[in-house]
Amino acid sequence: MPTLTIKCDKPVVGVPLDEYQDLLDTLEILSDPTLKRDVEKARKEFRERQTVSWEKFKKEFLSEA
């Protein structure tokens, strides 16, 4: 594993670029009240098994495209 030495007065954290982008995406969602509410609603529906089959989804939503 490569080692990087940095002389700095402040703590530094190294994170792979893809993980950093994921963190930024998460922050964007959590900072938008509408998106956050939609995600929370979807998670609740999933936990309560309020889902639709793929076939029903395709009929209802993909036919509109």
PyMOL Python script that loads the backbone (N, CA, C, O; Angstrom):
from pymol import cmd

cmd.read_pdbstr("""\
ATOM      1  N   MET A   1       0.852  -1.176   0.000  1.00  0.00           N
ATOM      2  CA  MET A   1       0.000   0.000   0.000  1.00  0.00           C
ATOM      3  C   MET A   1       0.901   1.243   0.000  1.00  0.00           C
ATOM      4  O   MET A   1       1.833   1.334   0.799  1.00  0.00           O
ATOM      5  N   PRO A   2       0.623   2.195  -0.892  1.00  0.00           N
ATOM      6  CA  PRO A   2       1.438   3.411  -0.949  1.00  0.00           C
ATOM      7  C   PRO A   2       1.288   4.235   0.324  1.00  0.00           C
ATOM      8  O   PRO A   2       0.235   4.246   0.962  1.00  0.00           O
ATOM      9  N   THR A   3       2.349   4.909   0.667  1.00  0.00           N
ATOM     10  CA  THR A   3       2.342   5.775   1.837  1.00  0.00           C
ATOM     11  C   THR A   3       2.589   7.209   1.380  1.00  0.00           C
ATOM     12  O   THR A   3       3.448   7.465   0.537  1.00  0.00           O
ATOM     13  N   LEU A   4       1.837   8.124   1.939  1.00  0.00           N
ATOM     14  CA  LEU A   4       1.972   9.536   1.618  1.00  0.00           C
ATOM     15  C   LEU A   4       2.241  10.270   2.908  1.00  0.00           C
ATOM     16  O   LEU A   4       1.486  10.137   3.871  1.00  0.00           O
ATOM     17  N   THR A   5       3.311  11.047   2.940  1.00  0.00           N
ATOM     18  CA  THR A   5       3.642  11.819   4.132  1.00  0.00           C
ATOM     19  C   THR A   5       3.398  13.291   3.835  1.00  0.00           C
ATOM     20  O   THR A   5       3.918  13.842   2.865  1.00  0.00           O
ATOM     21  N   ILE A   6       2.599  13.910   4.686  1.00  0.00           N
ATOM     22  CA  ILE A   6       2.276  15.328   4.523  1.00  0.00           C
ATOM     23  C   ILE A   6       2.605  16.035   5.819  1.00  0.00           C
ATOM     24  O   ILE A   6       2.185  15.610   6.895  1.00  0.00           O
ATOM     25  N   LYS A   7       3.361  17.119   5.712  1.00  0.00           N
ATOM     26  CA  LYS A   7       3.631  17.938   6.890  1.00  0.00           C
ATOM     27  C   LYS A   7       2.553  19.012   6.941  1.00  0.00           C
ATOM     28  O   LYS A   7       2.470  19.888   6.080  1.00  0.00           O
ATOM     29  N   CYS A   8       1.738  18.914   7.971  1.00  0.00           N
ATOM     30  CA  CYS A   8       0.590  19.808   8.070  1.00  0.00           C
ATOM     31  C   CYS A   8       0.246  19.989   9.548  1.00  0.00           C
ATOM     32  O   CYS A   8       0.437  19.083  10.358  1.00  0.00           O
ATOM     33  N   ASP A   9      -0.260  21.166   9.881  1.00  0.00           N
ATOM     34  CA  ASP A   9      -0.636  21.445  11.264  1.00  0.00           C
ATOM     35  C   ASP A   9      -2.034  20.918  11.599  1.00  0.00           C
ATOM     36  O   ASP A   9      -2.410  20.854  12.770  1.00  0.00           O
ATOM     37  N   LYS A  10      -2.795  20.545  10.585  1.00  0.00           N
ATOM     38  CA  LYS A  10      -4.164  20.079  10.803  1.00  0.00           C
ATOM     39  C   LYS A  10      -4.261  18.599  10.437  1.00  0.00           C
ATOM     40  O   LYS A  10      -3.507  18.119   9.591  1.00  0.00           O
ATOM     41  N   PRO A  11      -5.189  17.871  11.073  1.00  0.00           N
ATOM     42  CA  PRO A  11      -5.406  16.471  10.691  1.00  0.00           C
ATOM     43  C   PRO A  11      -5.867  16.370   9.231  1.00  0.00           C
ATOM     44  O   PRO A  11      -6.564  17.255   8.734  1.00  0.00           O
ATOM     45  N   VAL A  12      -5.482  15.310   8.563  1.00  0.00           N
ATOM     46  CA  VAL A  12      -5.842  15.084   7.170  1.00  0.00           C
ATOM     47  C   VAL A  12      -6.447  13.689   7.047  1.00  0.00           C
ATOM     48  O   VAL A  12      -5.998  12.747   7.701  1.00  0.00           O
ATOM     49  N   VAL A  13      -7.463  13.569   6.209  1.00  0.00           N
ATOM     50  CA  VAL A  13      -8.089  12.279   5.960  1.00  0.00           C
ATOM     51  C   VAL A  13      -7.970  11.976   4.472  1.00  0.00           C
ATOM     52  O   VAL A  13      -8.308  12.809   3.632  1.00  0.00           O
ATOM     53  N   GLY A  14      -7.491  10.786   4.157  1.00  0.00           N
ATOM     54  CA  GLY A  14      -7.422  10.353   2.763  1.00  0.00           C
ATOM     55  C   GLY A  14      -8.563   9.400   2.471  1.00  0.00           C
ATOM     56  O   GLY A  14      -8.742   8.405   3.174  1.00  0.00           O
ATOM     57  N   VAL A  15      -9.340   9.700   1.432  1.00  0.00           N
ATOM     58  CA  VAL A  15     -10.502   8.887   1.072  1.00  0.00           C
ATOM     59  C   VAL A  15     -10.438   8.628  -0.436  1.00  0.00           C
ATOM     60  O   VAL A  15     -10.158   9.547  -1.206  1.00  0.00           O
ATOM     61  N   PRO A  16     -10.693   7.399  -0.861  1.00  0.00           N
ATOM     62  CA  PRO A  16     -10.747   7.144  -2.305  1.00  0.00           C
ATOM     63  C   PRO A  16     -11.781   8.058  -2.976  1.00  0.00           C
ATOM     64  O   PRO A  16     -12.804   8.397  -2.382  1.00  0.00           O
ATOM     65  N   LEU A  17     -11.498   8.444  -4.211  1.00  0.00           N
ATOM     66  CA  LEU A  17     -12.336   9.412  -4.917  1.00  0.00           C
ATOM     67  C   LEU A  17     -13.786   8.966  -5.020  1.00  0.00           C
ATOM     68  O   LEU A  17     -14.687   9.787  -4.849  1.00  0.00           O
ATOM     69  N   ASP A  18     -14.039   7.686  -5.295  1.00  0.00           N
ATOM     70  CA  ASP A  18     -15.424   7.230  -5.420  1.00  0.00           C
ATOM     71  C   ASP A  18     -16.179   7.333  -4.094  1.00  0.00           C
ATOM     72  O   ASP A  18     -17.369   7.650  -4.085  1.00  0.00           O
ATOM     73  N   GLU A  19     -15.505   7.070  -2.985  1.00  0.00           N
ATOM     74  CA  GLU A  19     -16.150   7.208  -1.675  1.00  0.00           C
ATOM     75  C   GLU A  19     -16.416   8.677  -1.353  1.00  0.00           C
ATOM     76  O   GLU A  19     -17.442   9.014  -0.762  1.00  0.00           O
ATOM     77  N   TYR A  20     -15.489   9.543  -1.743  1.00  0.00           N
ATOM     78  CA  TYR A  20     -15.665  10.987  -1.536  1.00  0.00           C
ATOM     79  C   TYR A  20     -16.888  11.475  -2.318  1.00  0.00           C
ATOM     80  O   TYR A  20     -17.692  12.249  -1.798  1.00  0.00           O
ATOM     81  N   GLN A  21     -17.026  11.018  -3.575  1.00  0.00           N
ATOM     82  CA  GLN A  21     -18.176  11.417  -4.382  1.00  0.00           C
ATOM     83  C   GLN A  21     -19.475  10.915  -3.757  1.00  0.00           C
ATOM     84  O   GLN A  21     -20.480  11.625  -3.752  1.00  0.00           O
ATOM     85  N   ASP A  22     -19.452   9.694  -3.231  1.00  0.00           N
ATOM     86  CA  ASP A  22     -20.633   9.160  -2.543  1.00  0.00           C
ATOM     87  C   ASP A  22     -21.015  10.023  -1.344  1.00  0.00           C
ATOM     88  O   ASP A  22     -22.196  10.270  -1.099  1.00  0.00           O
ATOM     89  N   LEU A  23     -20.017  10.476  -0.603  1.00  0.00           N
ATOM     90  CA  LEU A  23     -20.282  11.352   0.549  1.00  0.00           C
ATOM     91  C   LEU A  23     -20.909  12.670   0.101  1.00  0.00           C
ATOM     92  O   LEU A  23     -21.842  13.166   0.734  1.00  0.00           O
ATOM     93  N   LEU A  24     -20.399  13.232  -0.983  1.00  0.00           N
ATOM     94  CA  LEU A  24     -20.965  14.486  -1.496  1.00  0.00           C
ATOM     95  C   LEU A  24     -22.414  14.276  -1.949  1.00  0.00           C
ATOM     96  O   LEU A  24     -23.275  15.118  -1.696  1.00  0.00           O
ATOM     97  N   ASP A  25     -22.677  13.153  -2.617  1.00  0.00           N
ATOM     98  CA  ASP A  25     -24.040  12.866  -3.056  1.00  0.00           C
ATOM     99  C   ASP A  25     -24.980  12.723  -1.856  1.00  0.00           C
ATOM    100  O   ASP A  25     -26.104  13.223  -1.879  1.00  0.00           O
ATOM    101  N   THR A  26     -24.519  12.048  -0.826  1.00  0.00           N
ATOM    102  CA  THR A  26     -25.323  11.876   0.386  1.00  0.00           C
ATOM    103  C   THR A  26     -25.611  13.220   1.036  1.00  0.00           C
ATOM    104  O   THR A  26     -26.739  13.481   1.454  1.00  0.00           O
ATOM    105  N   LEU A  27     -24.604  14.066   1.123  1.00  0.00           N
ATOM    106  CA  LEU A  27     -24.807  15.399   1.703  1.00  0.00           C
ATOM    107  C   LEU A  27     -25.818  16.203   0.901  1.00  0.00           C
ATOM    108  O   LEU A  27     -26.637  16.924   1.471  1.00  0.00           O
ATOM    109  N   GLU A  28     -25.763  16.081  -0.418  1.00  0.00           N
ATOM    110  CA  GLU A  28     -26.708  16.806  -1.261  1.00  0.00           C
ATOM    111  C   GLU A  28     -28.141  16.344  -0.988  1.00  0.00           C
ATOM    112  O   GLU A  28     -29.051  17.166  -0.879  1.00  0.00           O
ATOM    113  N   ILE A  29     -28.334  15.050  -0.881  1.00  0.00           N
ATOM    114  CA  ILE A  29     -29.669  14.518  -0.613  1.00  0.00           C
ATOM    115  C   ILE A  29     -30.154  14.953   0.763  1.00  0.00           C
ATOM    116  O   ILE A  29     -31.289  15.403   0.913  1.00  0.00           O
ATOM    117  N   LEU A  30     -29.290  14.818   1.768  1.00  0.00           N
ATOM    118  CA  LEU A  30     -29.700  15.142   3.136  1.00  0.00           C
ATOM    119  C   LEU A  30     -29.921  16.635   3.352  1.00  0.00           C
ATOM    120  O   LEU A  30     -30.632  17.027   4.277  1.00  0.00           O
ATOM    121  N   SER A  31     -29.316  17.474   2.506  1.00  0.00           N
ATOM    122  CA  SER A  31     -29.502  18.915   2.671  1.00  0.00           C
ATOM    123  C   SER A  31     -30.731  19.430   1.918  1.00  0.00           C
ATOM    124  O   SER A  31     -31.098  20.597   2.057  1.00  0.00           O
ATOM    125  N   ASP A  32     -31.362  18.575   1.129  1.00  0.00           N
ATOM    126  CA  ASP A  32     -32.572  18.946   0.402  1.00  0.00           C
ATOM    127  C   ASP A  32     -33.769  18.302   1.108  1.00  0.00           C
ATOM    128  O   ASP A  32     -33.939  17.085   1.040  1.00  0.00           O
ATOM    129  N   PRO A  33     -34.600  19.104   1.784  1.00  0.00           N
ATOM    130  CA  PRO A  33     -35.710  18.542   2.565  1.00  0.00           C
ATOM    131  C   PRO A  33     -36.650  17.657   1.745  1.00  0.00           C
ATOM    132  O   PRO A  33     -37.136  16.644   2.249  1.00  0.00           O
ATOM    133  N   THR A  34     -36.910  18.024   0.497  1.00  0.00           N
ATOM    134  CA  THR A  34     -37.815  17.234  -0.332  1.00  0.00           C
ATOM    135  C   THR A  34     -37.202  15.879  -0.665  1.00  0.00           C
ATOM    136  O   THR A  34     -37.861  14.848  -0.531  1.00  0.00           O
ATOM    137  N   LEU A  35     -35.946  15.878  -1.097  1.00  0.00           N
ATOM    138  CA  LEU A  35     -35.263  14.621  -1.406  1.00  0.00           C
ATOM    139  C   LEU A  35     -35.147  13.741  -0.165  1.00  0.00           C
ATOM    140  O   LEU A  35     -35.362  12.531  -0.231  1.00  0.00           O
ATOM    141  N   LYS A  36     -34.809  14.351   0.955  1.00  0.00           N
ATOM    142  CA  LYS A  36     -34.667  13.592   2.197  1.00  0.00           C
ATOM    143  C   LYS A  36     -35.996  12.934   2.573  1.00  0.00           C
ATOM    144  O   LYS A  36     -36.027  11.766   2.959  1.00  0.00           O
ATOM    145  N   ARG A  37     -37.079  13.679   2.461  1.00  0.00           N
ATOM    146  CA  ARG A  37     -38.401  13.140   2.791  1.00  0.00           C
ATOM    147  C   ARG A  37     -38.767  11.993   1.840  1.00  0.00           C
ATOM    148  O   ARG A  37     -39.310  10.976   2.270  1.00  0.00           O
ATOM    149  N   ASP A  38     -38.466  12.163   0.550  1.00  0.00           N
ATOM    150  CA  ASP A  38     -38.761  11.115  -0.428  1.00  0.00           C
ATOM    151  C   ASP A  38     -37.983   9.837  -0.126  1.00  0.00           C
ATOM    152  O   ASP A  38     -38.530   8.739  -0.228  1.00  0.00           O
ATOM    153  N   VAL A  39     -36.721   9.972   0.241  1.00  0.00           N
ATOM    154  CA  VAL A  39     -35.900   8.806   0.565  1.00  0.00           C
ATOM    155  C   VAL A  39     -36.440   8.121   1.812  1.00  0.00           C
ATOM    156  O   VAL A  39     -36.549   6.895   1.849  1.00  0.00           O
ATOM    157  N   GLU A  40     -36.779   8.902   2.832  1.00  0.00           N
ATOM    158  CA  GLU A  40     -37.323   8.325   4.063  1.00  0.00           C
ATOM    159  C   GLU A  40     -38.643   7.601   3.789  1.00  0.00           C
ATOM    160  O   GLU A  40     -38.888   6.526   4.338  1.00  0.00           O
ATOM    161  N   LYS A  41     -39.488   8.184   2.946  1.00  0.00           N
ATOM    162  CA  LYS A  41     -40.767   7.559   2.596  1.00  0.00           C
ATOM    163  C   LYS A  41     -40.530   6.240   1.857  1.00  0.00           C
ATOM    164  O   LYS A  41     -41.185   5.238   2.147  1.00  0.00           O
ATOM    165  N   ALA A  42     -39.604   6.240   0.913  1.00  0.00           N
ATOM    166  CA  ALA A  42     -39.315   5.023   0.147  1.00  0.00           C
ATOM    167  C   ALA A  42     -38.757   3.921   1.052  1.00  0.00           C
ATOM    168  O   ALA A  42     -39.118   2.753   0.907  1.00  0.00           O
ATOM    169  N   ARG A  43     -37.888   4.291   1.974  1.00  0.00           N
ATOM    170  CA  ARG A  43     -37.332   3.294   2.896  1.00  0.00           C
ATOM    171  C   ARG A  43     -38.427   2.703   3.780  1.00  0.00           C
ATOM    172  O   ARG A  43     -38.439   1.499   4.037  1.00  0.00           O
ATOM    173  N   LYS A  44     -39.349   3.554   4.247  1.00  0.00           N
ATOM    174  CA  LYS A  44     -40.461   3.087   5.080  1.00  0.00           C
ATOM    175  C   LYS A  44     -41.347   2.141   4.283  1.00  0.00           C
ATOM    176  O   LYS A  44     -41.730   1.082   4.782  1.00  0.00           O
ATOM    177  N   GLU A  45     -41.674   2.512   3.052  1.00  0.00           N
ATOM    178  CA  GLU A  45     -42.503   1.656   2.214  1.00  0.00           C
ATOM    179  C   GLU A  45     -41.825   0.307   1.974  1.00  0.00           C
ATOM    180  O   GLU A  45     -42.482  -0.734   1.988  1.00  0.00           O
ATOM    181  N   PHE A  46     -40.524   0.328   1.756  1.00  0.00           N
ATOM    182  CA  PHE A  46     -39.793  -0.920   1.538  1.00  0.00           C
ATOM    183  C   PHE A  46     -39.826  -1.793   2.785  1.00  0.00           C
ATOM    184  O   PHE A  46     -40.062  -2.998   2.700  1.00  0.00           O
ATOM    185  N   ARG A  47     -39.586  -1.177   3.954  1.00  0.00           N
ATOM    186  CA  ARG A  47     -39.622  -1.939   5.210  1.00  0.00           C
ATOM    187  C   ARG A  47     -40.993  -2.575   5.429  1.00  0.00           C
ATOM    188  O   ARG A  47     -41.095  -3.699   5.920  1.00  0.00           O
ATOM    189  N   GLU A  48     -42.038  -1.849   5.062  1.00  0.00           N
ATOM    190  CA  GLU A  48     -43.405  -2.338   5.252  1.00  0.00           C
ATOM    191  C   GLU A  48     -43.902  -3.153   4.057  1.00  0.00           C
ATOM    192  O   GLU A  48     -45.082  -3.489   3.960  1.00  0.00           O
ATOM    193  N   ARG A  49     -42.979  -3.457   3.159  1.00  0.00           N
ATOM    194  CA  ARG A  49     -43.265  -4.272   1.968  1.00  0.00           C
ATOM    195  C   ARG A  49     -44.364  -3.673   1.103  1.00  0.00           C
ATOM    196  O   ARG A  49     -45.156  -4.397   0.499  1.00  0.00           O
ATOM    197  N   GLN A  50     -44.406  -2.363   1.049  1.00  0.00           N
ATOM    198  CA  GLN A  50     -45.353  -1.672   0.170  1.00  0.00           C
ATOM    199  C   GLN A  50     -44.656  -1.438  -1.168  1.00  0.00           C
ATOM    200  O   GLN A  50     -44.317  -0.310  -1.524  1.00  0.00           O
ATOM    201  N   THR A  51     -44.456  -2.514  -1.885  1.00  0.00           N
ATOM    202  CA  THR A  51     -43.741  -2.445  -3.153  1.00  0.00           C
ATOM    203  C   THR A  51     -44.641  -2.956  -4.270  1.00  0.00           C
ATOM    204  O   THR A  51     -45.695  -3.539  -4.017  1.00  0.00           O
ATOM    205  N   VAL A  52     -44.212  -2.731  -5.501  1.00  0.00           N
ATOM    206  CA  VAL A  52     -44.936  -3.251  -6.661  1.00  0.00           C
ATOM    207  C   VAL A  52     -43.999  -4.160  -7.446  1.00  0.00           C
ATOM    208  O   VAL A  52     -42.777  -4.021  -7.376  1.00  0.00           O
ATOM    209  N   SER A  53     -44.574  -5.072  -8.179  1.00  0.00           N
ATOM    210  CA  SER A  53     -43.759  -5.970  -8.997  1.00  0.00           C
ATOM    211  C   SER A  53     -43.139  -5.185 -10.147  1.00  0.00           C
ATOM    212  O   SER A  53     -43.610  -4.108 -10.514  1.00  0.00           O
ATOM    213  N   TRP A  54     -42.080  -5.744 -10.701  1.00  0.00           N
ATOM    214  CA  TRP A  54     -41.409  -5.109 -11.839  1.00  0.00           C
ATOM    215  C   TRP A  54     -42.376  -5.023 -13.017  1.00  0.00           C
ATOM    216  O   TRP A  54     -42.390  -4.020 -13.731  1.00  0.00           O
ATOM    217  N   GLU A  55     -43.175  -6.054 -13.225  1.00  0.00           N
ATOM    218  CA  GLU A  55     -44.124  -6.050 -14.329  1.00  0.00           C
ATOM    219  C   GLU A  55     -45.142  -4.913 -14.182  1.00  0.00           C
ATOM    220  O   GLU A  55     -45.436  -4.216 -15.153  1.00  0.00           O
ATOM    221  N   LYS A  56     -45.674  -4.727 -12.984  1.00  0.00           N
ATOM    222  CA  LYS A  56     -46.642  -3.653 -12.742  1.00  0.00           C
ATOM    223  C   LYS A  56     -45.972  -2.292 -12.917  1.00  0.00           C
ATOM    224  O   LYS A  56     -46.563  -1.379 -13.494  1.00  0.00           O
ATOM    225  N   PHE A  57     -44.756  -2.154 -12.427  1.00  0.00           N
ATOM    226  CA  PHE A  57     -44.020  -0.901 -12.579  1.00  0.00           C
ATOM    227  C   PHE A  57     -43.843  -0.558 -14.051  1.00  0.00           C
ATOM    228  O   PHE A  57     -44.088   0.574 -14.467  1.00  0.00           O
ATOM    229  N   LYS A  58     -43.417  -1.544 -14.837  1.00  0.00           N
ATOM    230  CA  LYS A  58     -43.217  -1.302 -16.267  1.00  0.00           C
ATOM    231  C   LYS A  58     -44.502  -0.851 -16.935  1.00  0.00           C
ATOM    232  O   LYS A  58     -44.492   0.082 -17.738  1.00  0.00           O
ATOM    233  N   LYS A  59     -45.617  -1.513 -16.608  1.00  0.00           N
ATOM    234  CA  LYS A  59     -46.897  -1.140 -17.202  1.00  0.00           C
ATOM    235  C   LYS A  59     -47.292   0.290 -16.855  1.00  0.00           C
ATOM    236  O   LYS A  59     -47.716   1.054 -17.722  1.00  0.00           O
ATOM    237  N   GLU A  60     -47.148   0.645 -15.576  1.00  0.00           N
ATOM    238  CA  GLU A  60     -47.632   1.942 -15.100  1.00  0.00           C
ATOM    239  C   GLU A  60     -46.698   3.100 -15.438  1.00  0.00           C
ATOM    240  O   GLU A  60     -47.161   4.186 -15.785  1.00  0.00           O
ATOM    241  N   PHE A  61     -45.399   2.881 -15.341  1.00  0.00           N
ATOM    242  CA  PHE A  61     -44.474   4.008 -15.443  1.00  0.00           C
ATOM    243  C   PHE A  61     -43.692   4.065 -16.756  1.00  0.00           C
ATOM    244  O   PHE A  61     -43.407   5.156 -17.250  1.00  0.00           O
ATOM    245  N   LEU A  62     -43.349   2.941 -17.315  1.00  0.00           N
ATOM    246  CA  LEU A  62     -42.542   2.959 -18.525  1.00  0.00           C
ATOM    247  C   LEU A  62     -43.385   3.169 -19.773  1.00  0.00           C
ATOM    248  O   LEU A  62     -42.865   3.578 -20.811  1.00  0.00           O
ATOM    249  N   SER A  63     -44.659   2.898 -19.684  1.00  0.00           N
ATOM    250  CA  SER A  63     -45.520   3.112 -20.843  1.00  0.00           C
ATOM    251  C   SER A  63     -45.771   4.613 -21.062  1.00  0.00           C
ATOM    252  O   SER A  63     -46.157   5.028 -22.155  1.00  0.00           O
ATOM    253  N   GLU A  64     -45.547   5.421 -20.016  1.00  0.00           N
ATOM    254  CA  GLU A  64     -45.752   6.869 -20.127  1.00  0.00           C
ATOM    255  C   GLU A  64     -44.615   7.544 -20.873  1.00  0.00           C
ATOM    256  O   GLU A  64     -44.780   8.656 -21.375  1.00  0.00           O
ATOM    257  N   ALA A  65     -43.470   6.893 -20.952  1.00  0.00           N
ATOM    258  CA  ALA A  65     -42.289   7.515 -21.572  1.00  0.00           C
ATOM    259  C   ALA A  65     -42.419   7.628 -23.059  1.00  0.00           C
ATOM    260  O   ALA A  65     -41.510   8.129 -23.721  1.00  0.00           O
TER     261      ALA A  65
END
""", "prot")
cmd.dss("prot")
cmd.show_as("cartoon", "prot")
cmd.util.cbc("prot")
cmd.orient("prot")
